[in-house]
């Protein structure tokens, strides 16, 4: 590559970055007086060099959009155009933007837009340090409220994390996270996964199954409550729980699925609840390889409904109300912003069951 082309590439990068920051500032994502991330943080976030960051910030400074203060950092200049509606900006931190959370984000976006508020989004990739960086950046930018999915699994002190979030200087609502004891002092909106696990068993029992197994993905905040719900339902003396199996998502593979389906058949299980639906797809394929019919020999209910319909035999699935979850969380943080003395709200939404072919209920309905 020639020197001229290299220089041209750098120029495009800094102009592209300046344009993105300019758009964020003018939309209200960065409010007047807010401190921007450091040059090093911006370089990492945008995957560019420090030189590119500095040239982009110089452009914005020349336009009067930012003020660079020696030894203090870069700040959004005053007198920015007001944002639409009431001007509120709500920071949203999620662990990922694929599969589970896009529907939650859709509910959040719809509710904030209807209220004239704006969303400032960050993805923490299940990394506590990234989560902390995003949180501090949002507070420094002057957000008026926060919606956070904190990383509690693996934390040395989850209760301390929740207390710290509840004590932040702006209203904060946790999504799909919380404590299951009296230490939880934070507003939160969560799916009642325990009720979801319970409902999955009762659905299979209503179809006549009495020997039911649980296969789960561990090292996940949903694993515990789904397991407790399963156990609650299996306390029915008419039901028999087959030996459960649990392993981290990274350990699930076709061989693991084959081993477990073979074991379930040997132990006389006729039905299985499988968390999550990706692992349930492994189970469907394993049953086929072992000559078992789904749902004839083994009925399956998946927990979660992201890819359940894509299985070779579409999966009946417990479906968390993700869009409603996002809407309710956004409504709560907006209400908290208006009413700071509002009592702590801890809301549980019960998931539903989407019936497809893998449990046999759809076949029975078609015959009736």
Backbone torsions as a table, in degrees:
resi	resn	phi	psi	omega
1	UNK	NA	136.2	-177.8
2	UNK	-75.3	161.2	178.2
3	UNK	-61.2	-34.6	-178.4
4	UNK	-65.2	-42.9	179.8
5	UNK	-66.9	-37.5	178.2
6	UNK	-62.6	-45.4	178.0
7	UNK	-61.7	-39.7	179.7
8	UNK	-63.7	-39.7	178.5
9	UNK	-62.8	-42.7	178.3
10	UNK	-62.2	-40.0	-178.9
11	UNK	-63.0	-43.7	179.5
12	UNK	-63.1	-39.7	-179.0
13	UNK	-63.4	-46.7	-176.4
14	UNK	-70.4	-33.5	177.6
15	UNK	-69.8	-37.9	178.1
16	UNK	-63.8	-42.9	179.6
17	UNK	-66.1	-42.6	178.3
18	UNK	-60.8	-39.5	-179.9
19	UNK	-64.6	-41.1	179.7
20	UNK	-65.4	-45.6	178.3
21	UNK	-64.7	-38.3	178.7
22	UNK	-60.2	-43.6	179.7
23	UNK	-64.0	-41.8	179.9
24	UNK	-64.3	-41.4	-179.2
25	UNK	-66.3	-45.7	-176.6
26	UNK	-72.0	-23.2	178.8
27	UNK	-83.8	-12.3	179.9
28	UNK	99.0	0.5	177.7
29	UNK	-63.4	-32.3	172.4
30	UNK	-116.1	111.8	-174.6
31	UNK	-83.5	161.2	-179.6
32	UNK	-56.5	131.6	179.8
33	UNK	90.1	-9.7	-178.7
34	UNK	-71.3	145.7	176.7
35	UNK	-88.7	127.9	176.5
36	UNK	-74.6	160.4	173.9
37	UNK	-56.4	160.1	178.0
38	UNK	-64.2	165.1	178.9
39	UNK	-59.5	-38.8	179.3
40	UNK	-64.9	-41.9	179.0
41	UNK	-65.6	-41.4	178.4
42	UNK	-64.0	-39.3	179.1
43	UNK	-62.8	-41.2	179.6
44	UNK	-70.4	-42.5	-178.6
45	UNK	-64.3	-36.4	-177.0
46	UNK	-99.4	-0.8	179.2
47	UNK	56.3	48.5	179.2
48	UNK	-132.0	174.3	179.6
49	UNK	-82.0	163.9	175.8
50	UNK	-62.5	-34.3	178.2
51	UNK	-61.0	-42.9	178.5
52	UNK	-62.7	-42.9	179.6
53	UNK	-61.3	-46.7	-176.5
54	UNK	-63.9	-39.8	178.8
55	UNK	-67.2	-37.1	178.0
56	UNK	-65.0	-43.8	179.9
57	UNK	-67.8	-34.3	176.0
58	UNK	-62.2	-41.7	177.2
59	UNK	-59.7	-46.2	-179.0
60	UNK	-66.7	-34.7	177.2
61	UNK	-65.8	-41.0	178.6
62	UNK	-63.8	-31.5	178.4
63	UNK	-79.5	-10.6	-179.4
64	UNK	84.2	13.0	-179.7
65	UNK	-83.3	-28.5	178.7
66	UNK	-132.5	160.8	176.7
67	UNK	-123.8	126.6	-179.6
68	UNK	-100.8	121.5	-177.5
69	UNK	-113.0	119.9	-176.9
70	UNK	-55.5	124.1	177.9
71	UNK	80.2	-7.7	-178.4
72	UNK	-113.8	-33.1	-179.8
73	UNK	124.6	-164.9	-178.3
74	UNK	-113.5	132.0	-175.1
75	UNK	-124.9	148.1	174.9
76	UNK	-70.5	130.3	-179.6
77	UNK	-67.4	158.4	178.9
78	UNK	-75.3	175.4	176.4
79	UNK	60.9	40.7	173.4
80	UNK	-76.4	154.3	177.1
81	UNK	-58.9	135.7	-178.3
82	UNK	-65.4	148.8	176.8
83	UNK	-82.7	164.9	-177.2
84	UNK	-65.2	153.3	175.1
85	UNK	70.1	-141.2	-174.0
86	UNK	-81.4	-3.6	175.8
87	UNK	82.5	2.8	-179.2
88	UNK	-70.0	143.8	175.3
89	UNK	-122.5	126.3	-179.4
90	UNK	-113.3	122.4	176.1
91	UNK	-81.5	137.9	-179.7
92	UNK	-127.6	123.3	178.8
93	UNK	-119.4	117.1	178.5
94	UNK	-120.5	157.3	-179.0
95	UNK	-78.7	-21.6	175.1
96	UNK	-158.3	164.7	-179.5
97	UNK	-119.1	26.0	177.5
98	UNK	-125.4	160.9	176.4
99	UNK	54.6	-92.7	-169.1
100	UNK	-69.6	-42.9	-164.5
101	UNK	-88.9	-18.0	177.0
102	UNK	-56.3	-39.2	179.6
103	UNK	-69.7	-36.6	175.3
104	UNK	-62.4	-45.2	179.6
105	UNK	-63.1	-35.6	178.4
106	UNK	-61.5	-43.7	177.6
107	UNK	-63.8	-39.4	177.5
108	UNK	-63.1	-49.0	-177.6
109	UNK	-59.8	-43.7	-179.5
110	UNK	-60.4	-44.5	-176.4
111	UNK	-70.6	-43.5	179.5
112	UNK	-65.0	-42.1	-179.7
113	UNK	-62.1	-41.3	179.5
114	UNK	-63.7	-28.3	179.9
115	UNK	-91.1	-0.1	-179.0
116	UNK	77.3	17.6	178.2
117	UNK	-101.8	165.5	-178.1
118	UNK	-121.0	157.9	-176.8
119	UNK	-110.3	136.2	172.9
120	UNK	-118.7	112.6	-168.4
121	UNK	-104.9	142.1	172.2
122	UNK	-141.4	144.8	177.1
123	UNK	-112.3	125.3	-174.2
124	UNK	-97.7	-7.2	176.1
125	UNK	54.9	36.8	179.8
126	UNK	56.4	29.2	-178.1
127	UNK	-114.9	112.5	-176.8
128	UNK	-57.4	-34.7	-179.4
129	UNK	-69.8	-39.7	175.6
130	UNK	-65.1	-38.1	177.9
131	UNK	-61.2	-44.3	-179.7
132	UNK	-65.6	-41.5	178.2
133	UNK	-61.7	-45.2	-179.6
134	UNK	-64.5	-40.3	179.9
135	UNK	-62.1	-46.7	-179.0
136	UNK	-66.2	-38.7	179.0
137	UNK	-61.9	-41.0	-179.3
138	UNK	-68.4	-41.8	177.6
139	UNK	-63.4	-41.9	179.0
140	UNK	-64.8	-29.6	-178.5
141	UNK	-78.9	-11.3	176.4
142	UNK	91.7	27.7	177.8
143	UNK	-60.6	153.7	-177.7
144	UNK	-95.5	-14.2	179.2
145	UNK	-163.6	165.1	-177.4
146	UNK	-136.4	140.7	169.3
147	UNK	-119.9	120.0	-170.0
148	UNK	-131.6	136.6	168.5
149	UNK	-106.7	89.5	-173.4
150	UNK	-76.8	155.2	175.9
151	UNK	-85.8	106.0	-179.7
152	UNK	-106.1	-31.7	178.4
153	UNK	-66.6	127.2	-178.6
154	UNK	88.0	-8.1	178.1
155	UNK	-70.1	138.1	178.4
156	UNK	-65.4	-23.4	-179.2
157	UNK	-150.5	80.0	-179.6
158	UNK	-56.3	-36.6	-178.7
159	UNK	-63.6	-38.6	178.4
160	UNK	-65.5	-38.1	178.0
161	UNK	-62.2	-45.6	-179.5
162	UNK	-64.7	-42.3	179.2
163	UNK	-62.4	-40.3	-179.4
164	UNK	-64.9	-41.6	179.1
165	UNK	-66.6	-38.0	179.6
166	UNK	-66.9	-23.3	-176.9
167	UNK	-96.7	6.4	-179.8
168	UNK	-61.6	156.1	-175.0
169	UNK	-74.2	-5.0	175.9
170	UNK	-123.3	154.5	178.7
171	UNK	-55.8	132.5	-175.8
172	UNK	-133.7	130.2	177.9
173	UNK	-121.2	129.4	177.0
174	UNK	-86.1	143.5	178.3
175	UNK	-116.1	128.8	177.2
176	UNK	57.6	18.8	178.8
177	UNK	-140.4	151.4	177.3
178	UNK	170.7	-179.3	178.2
179	UNK	-106.4	152.1	-178.6
180	UNK	-103.4	33.7	176.5
181	UNK	-146.6	-171.9	-174.8
182	UNK	-72.8	-4.7	-179.2
183	UNK	-77.5	-10.5	-175.2
184	UNK	-78.0	109.6	-178.8
185	UNK	-107.7	7.7	-172.7
186	UNK	-101.8	149.2	166.8
187	UNK	-64.2	134.7	173.4
188	UNK	-151.5	156.3	173.7
189	UNK	-128.1	119.4	-173.5
190	UNK	-133.9	154.2	168.2
191	UNK	-76.8	138.5	177.2
192	UNK	-82.2	80.5	-176.5
193	UNK	-67.1	-28.0	176.4
194	UNK	-62.7	-44.3	176.9
195	UNK	-64.6	-33.7	178.2
196	UNK	-65.0	-43.4	176.8
197	UNK	-62.9	-39.1	178.2
198	UNK	-63.0	-46.3	-177.3
199	UNK	-63.7	-35.5	179.5
200	UNK	-61.0	-44.4	179.0
201	UNK	-65.8	-45.7	-178.4
202	UNK	-62.7	-34.2	177.4
203	UNK	-63.6	-45.5	179.8
204	UNK	-68.0	-38.6	178.7
205	UNK	-63.0	-37.8	179.0
206	UNK	-65.2	-22.2	178.1
207	UNK	-89.2	2.8	175.0
208	UNK	100.3	3.9	-179.7
209	UNK	-82.6	135.4	178.6
210	UNK	-120.7	-20.3	177.2
211	UNK	-110.8	103.5	-169.2
212	UNK	-124.6	139.3	-179.3
213	UNK	-112.9	160.2	175.0
214	UNK	-123.6	122.4	173.4
215	UNK	-117.6	126.6	-173.8
216	UNK	-135.9	162.3	171.2
217	UNK	-97.6	122.2	-177.5
218	UNK	-93.4	-173.3	-177.8
219	UNK	55.8	41.9	-176.7
220	UNK	-145.2	140.7	-177.0
221	UNK	-65.1	-18.8	-179.2
222	UNK	-84.7	-22.6	-176.2
223	UNK	-56.7	-47.9	-176.3
224	UNK	-60.4	-55.2	-178.4
225	UNK	-65.4	-34.9	176.9
226	UNK	-62.9	-42.5	179.2
227	UNK	-62.6	-43.4	-180.0
228	UNK	-65.3	-37.9	177.1
229	UNK	-65.1	-41.2	176.0
230	UNK	-59.4	-47.1	-178.7
231	UNK	-63.9	-39.1	178.0
232	UNK	-58.1	-47.5	-177.7
233	UNK	-68.4	-36.3	-177.8
234	UNK	-75.2	-3.8	174.6
235	UNK	-68.8	-14.6	175.0
236	UNK	-58.4	121.7	-175.9
237	UNK	-61.3	-17.2	179.1
238	UNK	-79.3	-10.7	-176.2
239	UNK	-109.4	151.1	177.6
240	UNK	-126.0	124.4	179.1
241	UNK	-86.3	124.8	175.0
242	UNK	-80.9	151.5	-176.9
243	UNK	-47.0	121.5	-177.7
244	UNK	-76.0	167.0	174.9
245	UNK	-139.6	138.9	178.1
246	UNK	-143.9	138.6	177.6
247	UNK	-155.6	152.8	176.3
248	UNK	-58.9	154.9	-178.0
249	UNK	-55.1	-39.5	-177.8
250	UNK	-65.1	-19.3	-178.7
251	UNK	-89.3	-12.4	-179.7
252	UNK	-76.0	132.6	177.2
253	UNK	-158.5	174.2	-178.3
254	UNK	-56.7	-36.8	-179.1
255	UNK	-66.9	-42.5	176.7
256	UNK	-59.9	-43.6	179.1
257	UNK	-63.4	-44.0	178.4
258	UNK	-58.8	-46.0	-178.8
259	UNK	-60.4	-41.8	-177.2
260	UNK	-74.1	-40.2	178.5
261	UNK	-66.0	-38.7	176.8
262	UNK	-62.0	-43.4	179.6
263	UNK	-64.0	-42.8	-179.7
264	UNK	-61.0	-41.2	178.8
265	UNK	-63.3	-41.3	179.8
266	UNK	-65.6	-32.9	-179.2
267	UNK	-88.5	2.5	174.0
268	UNK	81.9	15.8	178.0
269	UNK	-69.6	138.1	175.1
270	UNK	-111.2	-5.6	-178.3
271	UNK	-151.4	155.0	-179.7
272	UNK	-144.2	140.3	167.8
273	UNK	-101.2	126.9	-174.4
274	UNK	-126.8	118.3	173.8
275	UNK	-107.6	124.4	0.1
276	UNK	-102.7	-162.8	-175.2
277	UNK	-73.4	-24.3	174.6
278	UNK	-64.9	-43.8	178.0
279	UNK	-65.6	-34.1	178.0
280	UNK	-64.4	-33.5	175.4
281	UNK	-61.8	-38.9	174.6
282	UNK	-59.4	-41.1	-177.0
283	UNK	-66.2	-42.0	178.1
284	UNK	-59.9	-46.9	-179.8
285	UNK	-64.6	-38.6	179.1
286	UNK	-64.2	-41.4	178.6
287	UNK	-60.0	-43.3	178.5
288	UNK	-61.5	-44.5	-179.3
289	UNK	-63.3	-29.8	-177.8
290	UNK	-93.1	4.7	176.3
291	UNK	79.3	20.3	178.3
292	UNK	-98.7	137.9	179.5
293	UNK	-88.4	137.1	173.7
294	UNK	-113.5	117.8	12.2
295	UNK	-99.0	4.9	-173.4
296	UNK	-56.7	-48.8	179.3
297	UNK	-95.0	-29.7	-177.7
298	UNK	-145.0	111.9	176.2
299	UNK	-85.5	143.1	-175.3
300	UNK	-130.2	132.6	167.9
301	UNK	-119.5	120.2	177.5
302	UNK	-86.7	150.5	172.6
303	UNK	-104.1	119.5	-173.1
304	UNK	97.1	153.2	-170.3
305	UNK	-136.6	52.3	177.7
306	UNK	-92.7	-47.6	-178.4
307	UNK	-123.7	12.4	-176.3
308	UNK	-58.8	-36.4	-177.5
309	UNK	-71.5	-15.6	-176.2
310	UNK	-86.5	-5.4	179.8
311	UNK	-64.2	156.7	179.3
312	UNK	-60.2	-30.9	166.5
313	UNK	-116.8	107.4	-174.7
314	UNK	-51.0	134.6	-170.0
315	UNK	-91.7	130.3	163.7
316	UNK	-62.6	137.1	-172.1
317	UNK	-144.4	141.1	166.8
318	UNK	-73.8	126.2	-171.0
319	UNK	-118.2	102.5	176.0
320	UNK	-59.3	142.8	-176.6
321	UNK	-81.3	70.0	-167.7
322	UNK	-63.1	-46.3	-178.6
323	UNK	-64.1	-43.6	177.7
324	UNK	-63.5	-36.0	177.6
325	UNK	-59.9	-47.4	178.8
326	UNK	-62.7	-42.7	-180.0
327	UNK	-62.7	-45.1	-176.3
328	UNK	-66.9	-38.9	178.9
329	UNK	-64.5	-42.6	178.8
330	UNK	-64.8	-40.8	177.1
331	UNK	-60.5	-40.4	-177.6
332	UNK	-68.2	-43.1	-179.3
333	UNK	-67.5	-35.6	176.6
334	UNK	-65.7	-40.6	177.9
335	UNK	-65.2	-41.1	178.4
336	UNK	-63.8	-35.2	177.8
337	UNK	-65.7	-33.4	178.8
338	UNK	-81.9	-32.7	-174.9
339	UNK	-127.7	82.4	-176.9
340	UNK	-58.2	-27.3	-177.2
341	UNK	-90.9	11.4	178.2
342	UNK	-58.0	137.3	176.2
343	UNK	-58.7	154.0	178.1
344	UNK	-60.0	131.3	178.4
345	UNK	-109.4	128.6	176.0
346	UNK	-129.7	104.1	-166.7
347	UNK	-110.1	132.7	175.6
348	UNK	-115.7	131.8	176.3
349	UNK	-110.9	128.4	-176.6
350	UNK	-82.9	131.0	178.0
351	UNK	-75.4	158.0	176.1
352	UNK	-103.6	-179.3	177.1
353	UNK	-121.2	126.6	175.3
354	UNK	-98.2	115.1	-174.6
355	UNK	-87.2	124.2	174.6
356	UNK	-128.5	-151.7	-169.8
357	UNK	-82.0	-23.4	-165.8
358	UNK	-72.1	-12.3	-179.9
359	UNK	-105.5	-12.0	179.3
360	UNK	94.0	-15.3	-178.2
361	UNK	-63.9	-40.2	-179.3
362	UNK	-63.6	-37.4	179.1
363	UNK	-66.2	-41.0	179.1
364	UNK	-64.1	-39.5	178.8
365	UNK	-63.0	-40.1	-177.9
366	UNK	-67.4	-29.5	-179.1
367	UNK	-80.0	-23.4	-174.7
368	UNK	-76.7	NA	NA
